[in-house]
């Protein structure tokens, strides 16, 4: 789908709305809003985790497909598991929250929400996405996320096959988001991924779940 004048108008509207209410929204945002969305949607992370599992299986036989699925997993992790609860928590009217949230994260990119996500996660998730790096990398995690997206787009739109390194790195970056960043945020909110897939707030089983390290 091409980016047209309607997309541009929508993005402009969202940007102005965000600028107008940003300070008030962030001051009123609480960890409880983040927690409540996860409690209502315990299977939120499953599609992303499944895409990552499929990417790992495909890596030895089809690096290109593995890279695409890793990018899908990475984007679902950010947009659905991290950004969607944040946007939902910023909308005060319960009846409108779901619609506005779905509209906001359905857009092709999420770069315009970066500052919002960074600040909310730093304040309520215990992770500074603005400075986070994956272990062994000297690049910011957000920069590597952008690079994986570019490699995915080059394959899909121009047929540029990725190198084995690119495919492997896409899975490592997606793993950093799903296996490192998200569990760290959940742990700060007294939650965890039960059996590695289902978001759980049960304090009893949480005691037997190893805490995730912050990226």
N, CA, C and O of each residue as an XYZ file, in Angstrom:
860
protein
N       0.846     -1.196      0.000
C       0.000      0.000      0.000
C       0.879      1.242      0.000
O       1.809      1.352      0.799
N       0.580      2.185     -0.906
C       1.390      3.389     -1.027
C       0.980      4.428      0.019
O      -0.127      4.401      0.558
N       1.900      5.327      0.278
C       1.681      6.405      1.235
C       1.098      7.587      0.479
O       1.778      8.158     -0.374
N      -0.157      7.975      0.768
C      -0.816      9.023      0.002
C      -1.120     10.232      0.884
O      -0.682     10.309      2.032
N      -1.886     11.183      0.318
C      -2.172     12.423      1.041
C      -3.023     12.183      2.279
O      -2.937     12.937      3.248
N      -3.841     11.141      2.253
C      -4.650     10.824      3.433
C      -3.757     10.326      4.572
O      -3.967     10.674      5.734
N      -2.756      9.506      4.223
C      -1.806      9.046      5.230
C      -1.046     10.229      5.821
O      -0.856     10.318      7.034
N      -0.616     11.129      4.950
C       0.129     12.298      5.403
C      -0.720     13.168      6.325
O      -0.233     13.655      7.345
N      -1.992     13.362      5.964
C      -2.897     14.166      6.781
C      -3.118     13.520      8.142
O      -3.161     14.203      9.165
N      -3.258     12.185      8.142
C      -3.464     11.470      9.409
C      -2.236     11.608     10.304
O      -2.354     11.888     11.497
N      -1.051     11.409      9.713
C       0.169     11.509     10.494
C       0.346     12.911     11.063
O       0.797     13.074     12.197
N      -0.013     13.926     10.270
C       0.080     15.300     10.739
C      -0.873     15.537     11.908
O      -0.519     16.199     12.883
N      -2.087     14.991     11.799
C      -3.074     15.132     12.871
C      -2.587     14.474     14.152
O      -2.682     15.059     15.231
N      -2.053     13.230     14.032
C      -1.578     12.497     15.195
C      -0.410     13.222     15.854
O      -0.296     13.245     17.079
N       0.448     13.807     15.042
C       1.603     14.525     15.571
C       1.160     15.753     16.361
O       1.686     16.018     17.442
N       0.198     16.502     15.828
C      -0.297     17.682     16.529
C      -1.021     17.296     17.816
O      -0.876     17.958     18.844
N      -1.807     16.210     17.747
C      -2.527     15.737     18.929
C      -1.545     15.318     20.013
O      -1.738     15.615     21.192
N      -0.488     14.625     19.598
C       0.520     14.179     20.540
C       1.231     15.373     21.186
O       1.437     15.388     22.400
N       1.607     16.374     20.380
C       2.299     17.540     20.913
C       1.415     18.301     21.895
O       1.890     18.812     22.909
N       0.128     18.368     21.579
C      -0.812     19.144     22.399
C      -1.013     18.522     23.775
O      -1.130     19.235     24.772
N      -1.055     17.190     23.829
C      -1.407     16.518     25.079
C      -0.246     15.756     25.704
O      -0.425     15.083     26.719
N       0.941     15.852     25.110
C       2.054     15.024     25.551
C       2.383     15.222     27.030
O       2.459     14.246     27.776
N       2.578     16.454     27.461
C       3.012     16.725     28.832
C       1.973     16.224     29.831
O       2.309     15.527     30.788
N       0.713     16.582     29.605
C      -0.345     16.175     30.518
C      -0.480     14.657     30.549
O      -0.620     14.059     31.615
N      -0.437     14.046     29.378
C      -0.614     12.599     29.296
C       0.489     11.857     30.036
O       0.223     10.904     30.768
N       1.719     12.296     29.844
C       2.833     11.611     30.490
C       2.824     11.818     31.998
O       3.209     10.920     32.748
N       2.391     12.987     32.449
C       2.322     13.244     33.883
C       1.263     12.365     34.545
O       1.424     11.947     35.692
N       0.179     12.088     33.817
C      -0.928     11.324     34.387
C      -0.791      9.819     34.146
O      -1.534      9.020     34.717
N       0.167      9.444     33.295
C       0.320      8.025     32.977
C       0.851      7.279     34.204
O       1.751      7.762     34.891
N       0.292      6.113     34.467
C       0.714      5.319     35.613
C       1.038      3.892     35.182
O       0.581      3.417     34.142
N       1.827      3.231     35.999
C       2.167      1.838     35.715
C       0.921      0.962     35.715
O       0.861     -0.047     35.011
N      -0.076      1.355     36.511
C      -1.306      0.557     36.585
C      -2.010      0.489     35.231
O      -2.644     -0.516     34.910
N      -1.901      1.545     34.446
C      -2.533      1.530     33.121
C      -1.841      0.517     32.213
O      -2.483     -0.192     31.438
N      -0.531      0.470     32.329
C       0.230     -0.502     31.563
C      -0.138     -1.914     32.000
O      -0.379     -2.792     31.171
N      -0.179     -2.120     33.311
C      -0.500     -3.437     33.852
C      -1.895     -3.894     33.449
O      -2.091     -5.055     33.091
N      -2.859     -2.992     33.504
C      -4.242     -3.378     33.238
C      -4.427     -3.875     31.815
O      -5.212     -4.791     31.571
N      -3.706     -3.274     30.871
C      -3.832     -3.721     29.489
C      -3.265     -5.124     29.329
O      -3.849     -5.959     28.638
N      -2.131     -5.384     29.963
C      -1.538     -6.714     29.880
C      -2.428     -7.768     30.541
O      -2.549     -8.887     30.042
N      -3.044     -7.406     31.656
C      -3.930     -8.349     32.343
C      -5.119     -8.710     31.460
O      -5.550     -9.863     31.434
N      -5.649     -7.727     30.738
C      -6.793     -7.966     29.861
C      -6.404     -8.712     28.588
O      -7.252     -9.318     27.932
N      -5.126     -8.665     28.244
C      -4.667     -9.265     26.974
C      -3.455    -10.163     27.220
O      -2.352     -9.838     26.781
N      -3.641    -11.275     27.910
C      -2.496    -12.115     28.281
C      -1.781    -12.782     27.105
O      -0.623    -13.181     27.229
N      -2.472    -12.904     25.958
C      -1.854    -13.552     24.797
C      -1.250    -12.550     23.815
O      -0.991    -12.883     22.659
N      -1.032    -11.337     24.276
C      -0.572    -10.248     23.416
C       0.746    -10.567     22.705
O       0.949    -10.166     21.559
N       1.625    -11.279     23.376
C       2.964    -11.526     22.823
C       3.048    -12.773     21.951
O       4.063    -12.982     21.287
N       2.023    -13.596     21.935
C       2.112    -14.888     21.249
C       2.419    -14.783     19.754
O       3.294    -15.509     19.281
N       1.744    -13.916     18.977
C       2.066    -13.841     17.544
C       3.522    -13.462     17.279
O       4.158    -14.012     16.379
N       4.045    -12.524     18.062
C       5.445    -12.114     17.888
C       6.389    -13.256     18.223
O       7.349    -13.506     17.496
N       6.122    -13.940     19.310
C       6.981    -15.048     19.723
C       6.926    -16.200     18.723
O       7.935    -16.864     18.490
N       5.759    -16.442     18.133
C       5.634    -17.496     17.128
C       6.411    -17.133     15.864
O       7.065    -17.987     15.267
N       6.337    -15.869     15.460
C       7.083    -15.422     14.281
C       8.584    -15.583     14.501
O       9.311    -15.963     13.583
N       9.046    -15.293     15.712
C      10.468    -15.445     16.014
C      10.872    -16.917     15.998
O      11.940    -17.260     15.491
N      10.030    -17.785     16.547
C      10.315    -19.220     16.532
C      10.402    -19.738     15.097
O      11.278    -20.543     14.780
N       9.498    -19.279     14.232
C       9.515    -19.690     12.830
C      10.767    -19.170     12.120
O      11.347    -19.864     11.285
N      11.177    -17.946     12.456
C      12.383    -17.371     11.850
C      13.604    -18.211     12.197
O      14.458    -18.456     11.345
N      13.682    -18.644     13.432
C      14.824    -19.470     13.848
C      14.856    -20.803     13.099
O      15.928    -21.291     12.742
N      13.693    -21.386     12.864
C      13.626    -22.656     12.148
C      14.051    -22.499     10.686
O      14.673    -23.391     10.110
N      13.705    -21.353     10.099
C      13.984    -21.139      8.681
C      15.415    -20.694      8.401
O      15.891    -20.821      7.273
N      16.097    -20.179      9.400
C      17.426    -19.599      9.182
C      18.389    -20.533      8.443
O      19.056    -20.077      7.514
N      18.494    -21.811      8.806
C      19.478    -22.670      8.130
C      19.152    -22.950      6.661
O      20.052    -23.229      5.869
N      17.871    -22.877      6.295
C      17.476    -23.273      4.931
C      17.019    -22.108      4.067
O      17.085    -22.192      2.840
N      16.555    -21.015      4.685
C      16.050    -19.883      3.898
C      16.299    -18.588      4.669
O      15.401    -18.085      5.344
N      17.525    -18.045      4.568
C      17.869    -16.827      5.323
C      16.955    -15.648      5.019
O      16.644    -14.861      5.913
N      16.518    -15.516      3.761
C      15.651    -14.391      3.408
C      14.322    -14.452      4.136
O      13.868    -13.456      4.700
N      13.695    -15.630      4.122
C      12.425    -15.790      4.831
C      12.612    -15.610      6.328
O      11.748    -15.059      7.010
N      13.747    -16.078      6.833
C      14.031    -15.919      8.258
C      14.127    -14.446      8.628
O      13.617    -14.026      9.667
N      14.790    -13.653      7.767
C      14.919    -12.221      8.040
C      13.553    -11.540      8.048
O      13.277    -10.709      8.913
N      12.706    -11.887      7.095
C      11.370    -11.280      7.023
C      10.576    -11.597      8.283
O       9.956    -10.707      8.865
N      10.590    -12.853      8.707
C       9.832    -13.243      9.897
C      10.433    -12.639     11.166
O       9.704    -12.294     12.096
N      11.744    -12.511     11.203
C      12.372    -11.863     12.355
C      11.950    -10.402     12.442
O      11.694     -9.883     13.529
N      11.879     -9.732     11.271
C      11.422     -8.337     11.253
C       9.971     -8.239     11.710
O       9.601     -7.316     12.435
N       9.157     -9.193     11.282
C       7.756     -9.230     11.723
C       7.689     -9.384     13.238
O       6.945     -8.668     13.909
N       8.463    -10.314     13.769
C       8.474    -10.549     15.213
C       8.910     -9.299     15.973
O       8.306     -8.923     16.977
N       9.966     -8.668     15.475
C      10.498     -7.452     16.094
C       9.464     -6.332     16.108
O       9.275     -5.671     17.129
N       8.792     -6.119     14.975
C       7.816     -5.043     14.871
C       6.573     -5.329     15.705
O       6.020     -4.423     16.328
N       6.136     -6.575     15.720
C       4.993     -6.935     16.568
C       5.339     -6.734     18.040
O       4.511     -6.272     18.826
N       6.561     -7.082     18.400
C       6.976     -6.894     19.785
C       6.928     -5.442     20.202
O       6.489     -5.118     21.305
N       7.385     -4.558     19.311
C       7.407     -3.134     19.637
C       6.014     -2.513     19.537
O       5.556     -1.846     20.465
N       5.342     -2.738     18.399
C       4.063     -2.067     18.158
C       2.929     -2.646     19.003
O       2.129     -1.903     19.570
N       2.865     -3.979     19.083
C       1.725     -4.609     19.763
C       1.967     -4.809     21.250
O       1.094     -4.519     22.067
N       3.158     -5.307     21.607
C       3.398     -5.654     23.011
C       3.858     -4.460     23.842
O       3.565     -4.401     25.036
N       4.565     -3.515     23.244
C       5.054     -2.362     24.001
C       4.277     -1.083     23.711
O       3.832     -0.410     24.641
N       4.108     -0.737     22.431
C       3.485      0.541     22.090
C       1.974      0.534     22.300
O       1.423      1.513     22.804
N       1.302     -0.535     21.929
C      -0.155     -0.562     22.035
C      -0.646     -0.333     23.468
O      -1.565      0.463     23.662
N      -0.072     -0.998     24.481
C      -0.504     -0.721     25.855
C      -0.256      0.721     26.277
O      -1.030      1.288     27.049
N       0.837      1.322     25.765
C       1.144      2.713     26.107
C       0.102      3.648     25.523
O      -0.441      4.493     26.235
N      -0.188      3.507     24.221
C      -1.182      4.364     23.577
C      -2.549      4.174     24.242
O      -3.258      5.147     24.498
N      -2.909      2.939     24.514
C      -4.187      2.643     25.171
C      -4.261      3.342     26.533
O      -5.297      3.891     26.909
N      -3.157      3.311     27.253
C      -3.134      3.921     28.580
C      -3.216      5.429     28.568
O      -3.552      6.043     29.581
N      -2.909      6.041     27.422
C      -2.969      7.499     27.317
C      -4.367      8.011     26.996
O      -4.633      9.208     27.105
N      -5.263      7.105     26.600
C      -6.622      7.497     26.224
C      -7.536      7.290     27.429
O      -7.663      6.177     27.940
N      -8.166      8.364     27.872
C      -8.947      8.299     29.108
C     -10.316      7.654     28.919
O     -10.813      6.998     29.833
N     -10.931      7.825     27.757
C     -12.258      7.277     27.536
C     -12.146      5.816     27.124
O     -11.631      5.508     26.049
N     -12.624      4.927     27.967
C     -12.507      3.487     27.714
C     -13.141      3.088     26.393
O     -12.605      2.243     25.677
N     -14.285      3.690     26.063
C     -15.003      3.319     24.847
C     -14.228      3.670     23.587
O     -14.375      3.010     22.558
N     -13.392      4.719     23.667
C     -12.645      5.161     22.491
C     -11.228      4.617     22.455
O     -10.564      4.675     21.421
N     -10.766      4.094     23.570
C      -9.363      3.698     23.675
C      -8.971      2.638     22.665
O      -7.931      2.759     22.018
N      -9.776      1.612     22.521
C      -9.427      0.512     21.620
C      -9.343      0.983     20.176
O      -8.404      0.629     19.462
N     -10.324      1.785     19.734
C     -10.346      2.283     18.362
C      -9.144      3.170     18.080
O      -8.465      2.996     17.068
N      -8.877      4.122     18.971
C      -7.765      5.045     18.773
C      -6.434      4.295     18.776
O      -5.542      4.593     17.983
N      -6.313      3.328     19.668
C      -5.081      2.551     19.753
C      -4.839      1.776     18.474
O      -3.728      1.787     17.945
N      -5.862      1.105     17.971
C      -5.714      0.327     16.739
C      -5.364      1.214     15.561
O      -4.552      0.833     14.717
N      -5.965      2.391     15.492
C      -5.651      3.322     14.413
C      -4.215      3.806     14.511
O      -3.517      3.916     13.503
N      -3.781      4.091     15.721
C      -2.443      4.645     15.915
C      -1.359      3.666     15.513
O      -0.402      4.047     14.840
N      -1.493      2.397     15.919
C      -0.407      1.450     15.649
C      -0.561      0.758     14.301
O       0.315     -0.016     13.914
N      -1.652      1.014     13.569
C      -1.830      0.374     12.273
C      -1.033      1.069     11.176
O      -0.909      0.539     10.072
N      -0.500      2.234     11.465
C       0.282      2.942     10.465
C       1.572      2.179     10.172
O       2.009      1.361     10.982
N       2.176      2.443      9.026
C       3.309      1.639      8.588
C       4.521      1.756      9.501
O       5.230      0.768      9.692
N       4.779      2.909     10.063
C       5.968      3.085     10.880
C       5.624      3.404     12.322
O       4.477      3.711     12.648
N       6.644      3.328     13.195
C       6.410      3.707     14.583
C       7.482      4.657     15.085
O       7.609      4.876     16.290
N       8.261      5.227     14.159
C       9.345      6.130     14.543
C       8.812      7.366     15.253
O       9.459      7.887     16.161
N       7.621      7.848     14.841
C       7.093      9.070     15.458
C       6.696      8.851     16.911
O       6.535      9.813     17.661
N       6.537      7.587     17.315
C       6.191      7.289     18.698
C       7.422      6.979     19.548
O       7.302      6.644     20.726
N       8.606      7.092     18.942
C       9.819      6.672     19.638
C      10.002      7.417     20.957
O      10.224      6.784     21.989
N       9.915      8.752     20.947
C      10.159      9.533     22.157
C       9.150      9.190     23.249
O       9.498      9.098     24.426
N       7.889      9.002     22.840
C       6.845      8.632     23.793
C       7.168      7.288     24.427
O       7.108      7.139     25.648
N       7.511      6.312     23.597
C       7.805      4.973     24.090
C       9.028      4.986     25.002
O       9.044      4.331     26.044
N      10.050      5.739     24.600
C      11.266      5.837     25.406
C      10.954      6.377     26.796
O      11.420      5.831     27.796
N      10.169      7.446     26.860
C       9.914      8.078     28.150
C       9.035      7.223     29.050
O       9.297      7.109     30.247
N       7.980      6.613     28.474
C       7.089      5.788     29.289
C       7.820      4.551     29.802
O       7.677      4.188     30.969
N       8.594      3.909     28.950
C       9.305      2.707     29.383
C      10.387      3.041     30.401
O      10.648      2.253     31.310
N      11.021      4.205     30.254
C      12.030      4.617     31.234
C      11.385      4.885     32.590
O      11.946      4.541     33.630
N      10.200      5.502     32.573
C       9.529      5.860     33.820
C       8.814      4.691     34.482
O       8.785      4.582     35.708
N       8.237      3.818     33.663
C       7.365      2.779     34.218
C       7.797      1.352     33.878
O       7.261      0.395     34.438
N       8.747      1.204     32.978
C       9.170     -0.136     32.596
C      10.595     -0.475     32.981
O      11.041     -1.606     32.789
N      11.314      0.499     33.523
C      12.663      0.238     33.971
C      13.666      0.026     32.860
O      14.745     -0.511     33.112
N      13.353      0.428     31.633
C      14.250      0.247     30.491
C      14.411      1.573     29.761
O      13.425      2.238     29.444
N      15.649      1.954     29.497
C      15.914      3.173     28.737
C      16.155      2.785     27.286
O      17.279      2.458     26.904
N      15.108      2.821     26.483
C      15.204      2.438     25.081
C      16.041      3.431     24.287
O      16.481      3.133     23.176
N      16.258      4.603     24.854
C      17.062      5.610     24.172
C      18.547      5.304     24.192
O      19.295      5.809     23.354
N      18.985      4.486     25.138
C      20.405      4.143     25.252
C      20.662      2.647     25.192
O      21.817      2.222     25.224
N      19.614      1.840     25.105
C      19.760      0.380     25.169
C      20.541     -0.173     23.985
O      20.356      0.253     22.845
N      21.408     -1.120     24.272
C      22.155     -1.845     23.249
C      22.045     -3.339     23.555
O      21.922     -3.748     24.709
N      22.092     -4.123     22.512
C      22.099     -5.563     22.760
C      23.508     -5.980     23.158
O      24.474     -5.331     22.758
N      23.643     -7.035     23.927
C      24.968     -7.497     24.343
C      25.875     -7.766     23.143
O      25.473     -8.437     22.192
N      27.082     -7.245     23.193
C      28.050     -7.468     22.135
C      27.980     -6.493     20.979
O      28.744     -6.614     20.022
N      27.074     -5.525     21.050
C      26.931     -4.552     19.966
C      27.284     -3.158     20.462
O      26.991     -2.798     21.603
N      27.923     -2.371     19.583
C      28.233     -0.991     19.946
C      27.209     -0.015     19.376
O      27.364      1.199     19.500
N      26.147     -0.560     18.740
C      25.090      0.282     18.182
C      23.882      0.309     19.105
O      23.627     -0.642     19.843
N      23.147      1.406     19.052
C      21.904      1.474     19.802
C      20.923      0.444     19.261
O      20.879      0.191     18.057
N      20.142     -0.144     20.147
C      19.167     -1.139     19.720
C      18.193     -0.552     18.704
O      17.834     -1.215     17.731
N      17.764      0.690     18.929
C      16.814      1.315     18.002
C      17.425      1.459     16.614
O      16.722      1.323     15.613
N      18.720      1.732     16.542
C      19.406      1.846     15.254
C      19.428      0.489     14.542
O      19.226      0.417     13.330
N      19.669     -0.560     15.284
C      19.690     -1.895     14.681
C      18.296     -2.318     14.231
O      18.150     -2.995     13.213
N      17.287     -1.930     14.974
C      15.906     -2.206     14.575
C      15.631     -1.573     13.216
O      15.046     -2.206     12.338
N      16.056     -0.321     13.047
C      15.875      0.382     11.779
C      16.629     -0.313     10.650
O      16.124     -0.399      9.530
N      17.818     -0.802     10.930
C      18.611     -1.479      9.905
C      17.962     -2.791      9.465
O      17.992     -3.134      8.283
N      17.379     -3.520     10.408
C      16.676     -4.765     10.060
C      15.474     -4.449      9.168
O      15.207     -5.168      8.205
N      14.758     -3.382      9.487
C      13.624     -2.989      8.652
C      14.067     -2.657      7.231
O      13.396     -3.021      6.266
N      15.195     -1.966      7.107
C      15.699     -1.593      5.784
C      16.080     -2.830      4.979
O      15.808     -2.894      3.780
N      16.704     -3.809      5.622
C      17.075     -5.047      4.939
C      15.827     -5.818      4.505
O      15.790     -6.388      3.414
N      14.819     -5.831      5.355
C      13.553     -6.491      5.011
C      12.902     -5.814      3.804
O      12.443     -6.485      2.880
N      12.867     -4.486      3.819
C      12.260     -3.746      2.714
C      13.036     -3.923      1.416
O      12.441     -3.998      0.340
N      14.362     -3.990      1.511
C      15.186     -4.192      0.320
C      14.897     -5.544     -0.312
O      14.900     -5.676     -1.536
N      14.648     -6.550      0.525
C      14.310     -7.880      0.009
C      12.923     -7.894     -0.619
O      12.747     -8.415     -1.720
N      11.951     -7.335      0.061
C      10.565     -7.401     -0.405
C      10.302     -6.512     -1.615
O       9.527     -6.877     -2.498
N      10.945     -5.348     -1.659
C      10.629     -4.372     -2.701
C      11.621     -4.355     -3.866
O      11.282     -3.940     -4.974
N      12.859     -4.813     -3.603
C      13.863     -4.775     -4.678
C      14.525     -6.129     -4.923
O      15.392     -6.257     -5.787
N      14.112     -7.130     -4.161
C      14.652     -8.467     -4.363
C      16.099     -8.626     -3.956
O      16.782     -9.527     -4.441
N      16.586     -7.752     -3.059
C      17.970     -7.825     -2.604
C      18.089     -8.875     -1.501
O      17.613     -8.671     -0.384
N      18.724     -9.995     -1.823
C      18.845    -11.078     -0.858
C      19.798    -10.690      0.271
O      20.857    -10.118      0.016
N      19.439    -10.992      1.497
C      20.308    -10.632      2.620
C      21.470    -11.606      2.738
O      21.380    -12.750      2.293
N      22.547    -11.152      3.331
C      23.665    -12.039      3.640
C      23.287    -12.921      4.829
O      22.316    -12.640      5.532
N      24.045    -13.970      5.047
C      23.798    -14.817      6.216
C      23.921    -14.002      7.500
O      23.178    -14.207      8.460
N      24.881    -13.068      7.494
C      25.063    -12.218      8.678
C      23.823    -11.368      8.937
O      23.382    -11.242     10.079
N      23.264    -10.789      7.884
C      22.068     -9.952      8.038
C      20.905    -10.764      8.597
O      20.175    -10.302      9.473
N      20.742    -11.977      8.081
C      19.648    -12.826      8.550
C      19.848    -13.212     10.013
O      18.912    -13.166     10.812
N      21.068    -13.589     10.350
C      21.363    -13.964     11.736
C      21.173    -12.781     12.681
O      20.621    -12.929     13.771
N      21.640    -11.597     12.252
C      21.503    -10.426     13.109
C      20.043    -10.049     13.304
O      19.662     -9.608     14.388
N      19.222    -10.214     12.277
C      17.799     -9.882     12.420
C      17.157    -10.712     13.526
O      16.315    -10.216     14.276
N      17.557    -11.975     13.623
C      17.010    -12.837     14.662
C      17.542    -12.435     16.038
O      16.807    -12.465     17.025
N      18.820    -12.059     16.099
C      19.392    -11.617     17.371
C      18.717    -10.334     17.851
O      18.430    -10.189     19.040
N      18.465     -9.404     16.929
C      17.805     -8.143     17.296
C      16.368     -8.416     17.754
O      15.928     -7.877     18.770
N      15.641     -9.249     17.009
C      14.274     -9.601     17.408
C      14.280    -10.296     18.763
O      13.404    -10.054     19.593
N      15.265    -11.159     18.988
C      15.370    -11.861     20.275
C      15.636    -10.885     21.413
O      15.137    -11.060     22.524
N      16.428     -9.853     21.124
C      16.713     -8.848     22.150
C      15.432     -8.136     22.579
O      15.238     -7.845     23.760
N      14.561     -7.861     21.611
C      13.279     -7.222     21.921
C      12.364     -8.171     22.677
O      11.803     -7.804     23.709
N      12.210     -9.388     22.171
C      11.206    -10.314     22.714
C      11.677    -11.075     23.940
O      10.896    -11.317     24.860
N      12.949    -11.454     23.961
C      13.460    -12.262     25.067
C      14.185    -11.448     26.121
O      14.478    -11.950     27.206
N      14.477    -10.188     25.804
C      15.169     -9.344     26.757
C      14.379     -8.132     27.187
O      14.098     -7.950     28.372
N      14.016     -7.296     26.218
C      13.345     -6.032     26.518
C      11.960     -6.248     27.132
O      11.654     -5.688     28.184
N      11.130     -7.052     26.481
C       9.758     -7.241     26.961
C       9.714     -7.916     28.329
O       8.989     -7.438     29.202
N      10.457     -9.011     28.562
C      10.454     -9.585     29.914
C      10.945     -8.617     30.979
O      10.464     -8.653     32.112
N      11.898     -7.751     30.634
C      12.382     -6.758     31.600
C      11.285     -5.776     31.987
O      11.132     -5.435     33.160
N      10.521     -5.323     30.991
C       9.408     -4.415     31.259
C       8.354     -5.110     32.116
O       7.868     -4.537     33.091
N       8.004     -6.327     31.758
C       6.996     -7.067     32.521
C       7.460     -7.306     33.958
O       6.672     -7.195     34.897
N       8.723     -7.629     34.120
C       9.253     -7.880     35.467
C       9.124     -6.643     36.343
O       8.793     -6.746     37.524
N       9.380     -5.485     35.773
C       9.263     -4.224     36.520
C       7.805     -3.986     36.934
O       7.541     -3.337     37.945
N       6.873     -4.509     36.155
C       5.446     -4.355     36.440
C       4.903     -5.525     37.260
O       3.688     -5.686     37.386
N       5.801     -6.343     37.819
C       5.438     -7.510     38.620
C       4.649     -8.536     37.802
O       3.677     -9.125     38.274
N       5.101     -8.727     36.569
C       4.480     -9.684     35.671
C       5.590    -10.487     34.996
O       6.772    -10.194     35.176
N       5.206    -11.496     34.223
C       6.198    -12.313     33.534
C       5.533    -13.056     32.387
O       4.308    -13.062     32.263
N       6.357    -13.688     31.545
C       5.840    -14.541     30.479
C       5.757    -15.965     31.008
O       6.773    -16.645     31.156
N       4.551    -16.404     31.287
C       4.323    -17.743     31.816
C       4.536    -18.767     30.699
O       3.948    -18.653     29.624
N       5.380    -19.766     30.961
C       5.735    -20.770     29.952
C       6.328    -20.117     28.704
O       6.287    -20.690     27.615
N       6.875    -18.922     28.870
C       7.542    -18.250     27.769
C       6.648    -17.598     26.747
O       7.144    -17.044     25.766
N       5.315    -17.646     26.946
C       4.410    -17.103     25.923
C       3.282    -16.250     26.482
O       2.899    -15.266     25.850
N       2.741    -16.589     27.635
C       1.522    -15.942     28.133
C       1.858    -14.947     29.242
O       2.537    -15.289     30.210
N       1.378    -13.713     29.092
C       1.625    -12.691     30.092
C       0.835    -13.020     31.347
O      -0.381    -13.204     31.296
N       1.530    -13.092     32.470
C       0.918    -13.554     33.716
C       1.259    -12.598     34.847
O       2.380    -12.098     34.937
N       0.271    -12.348     35.716
C       0.478    -11.466     36.860
C       0.340    -12.203     38.180
O       0.269    -11.578     39.238
N       0.302    -13.530     38.123
C       0.170    -14.327     39.339
C       1.458    -14.220     40.159
O       2.510    -14.664     39.699
N       1.398    -13.640     41.363
C       2.631    -13.438     42.132
C       3.267    -14.740     42.603
O       4.466    -14.782     42.881
N       2.473    -15.797     42.692
C       3.016    -17.072     43.180
C       3.930    -17.703     42.141
O       5.063    -18.072     42.449
N       3.437    -17.830     40.898
C       4.291    -18.443     39.884
C       5.386    -17.503     39.449
O       6.399    -17.951     38.911
N       5.213    -16.194     39.667
C       6.263    -15.238     39.327
C       7.509    -15.494     40.161
O       8.625    -15.259     39.698
N       7.329    -15.973     41.385
C       8.476    -16.227     42.257
C       9.371    -17.335     41.728
O      10.558    -17.388     42.049
N       8.798    -18.224     40.913
C       9.582    -19.324     40.371
C      10.113    -19.018     38.977
O      10.790    -19.847     38.371
N       9.805    -17.817     38.466
C      10.252    -17.421     37.133
C      11.485    -16.554     37.217
O      11.448    -15.519     37.882
N      12.594    -16.933     36.565
C      13.815    -16.108     36.625
C      13.544    -14.731     36.048
O      12.864    -14.596     35.031
N      14.081    -13.707     36.703
C      13.882    -12.345     36.216
C      14.735    -12.100     34.987
O      15.850    -12.612     34.878
N      14.205    -11.316     34.064
C      14.951    -11.011     32.839
C      15.870     -9.835     33.077
O      15.558     -8.934     33.857
N      16.980     -9.847     32.416
C      17.915     -8.733     32.541
C      17.510     -7.590     31.638
O      16.963     -7.811     30.558
N      17.768     -6.392     32.065
C      17.467     -5.228     31.241
C      18.487     -5.153     30.124
O      19.678     -5.389     30.327
N      17.994     -4.819     28.935
C      18.873     -4.753     27.772
C      19.875     -3.627     27.951
O      20.712     -3.400     27.077
